[in-house]
Amino acid sequence: MNSRKPSVEWRKSTYSGHEGGSCVEVSNLAPMIGVRDSKDPEGPRLAFSAAAWRTFTTQIKADRHDLGG
């Protein structure tokens, strides 16, 4: 019996720099989309349905959320 966890491939947006700023990473965890903080990869993670993630990213691209700090 193989007790190893399956490998999960996380990726950052190509818009993220390599300076270690505030970034999120996403992973295809079919049927869910996983999201985590790139600065704390072993920390908390979120999971969204593919439809919810698609809606969220569409709204971000349309500037429907105030992301200013």
C-alpha positions in Angstrom: 0.0 0.0 0.0 1.3 3.4 -1.0 0.8 5.9 1.9 2.4 8.9 0.1 0.3 11.9 -0.5 -0.3 12.7 -4.2 1.9 15.6 -5.4 0.1 18.9 -5.8 1.4 21.5 -8.2 1.0 25.1 -7.0 1.5 28.1 -9.3 1.7 31.9 -8.9 0.4 34.4 -11.4 2.8 35.5 -14.0 2.0 39.1 -12.8 3.7 38.2 -9.5 7.2 39.4 -9.1 10.0 37.4 -7.5 10.5 39.9 -4.7 8.5 37.8 -2.2 5.6 40.2 -1.9 1.9 39.4 -1.3 1.1 36.6 -3.6 -1.4 33.7 -3.7 -0.8 30.4 -5.3 -3.5 28.2 -6.9 -3.7 24.5 -7.7 -6.1 22.4 -9.7 -7.4 19.9 -7.1 -10.2 18.7 -9.4 -13.0 19.2 -8.9 -11.9 22.1 -6.6 -9.4 24.9 -7.0 -7.0 25.3 -4.1 -5.6 28.7 -2.9 -2.8 29.4 -0.5 -0.5 32.2 0.7 2.8 31.9 -1.1 4.6 33.2 2.0 3.1 30.4 4.2 2.8 27.3 2.0 2.2 25.0 4.9 -0.4 27.4 6.4 -4.2 27.5 5.9 -5.6 26.8 2.4 -8.9 27.5 0.8 -10.8 25.4 -1.7 -13.4 26.8 -4.2 -15.6 25.1 -6.7 -14.4 25.7 -10.3 -17.5 27.8 -10.9 -16.9 30.0 -7.8 -13.3 30.5 -8.7 -14.2 31.4 -12.3 -16.8 34.0 -11.1 -14.3 35.5 -8.6 -11.4 35.8 -11.2 -13.8 37.3 -13.7 -14.9 39.9 -11.2 -11.3 40.7 -10.3 -10.4 41.2 -13.9 -13.5 43.5 -14.3 -12.3 45.6 -11.3 -15.4 44.8 -9.3 -13.5 44.5 -6.0 -11.6 47.2 -4.2 -8.2 45.5 -3.7 -6.4 48.6 -2.6 -4.9 48.5 0.9 
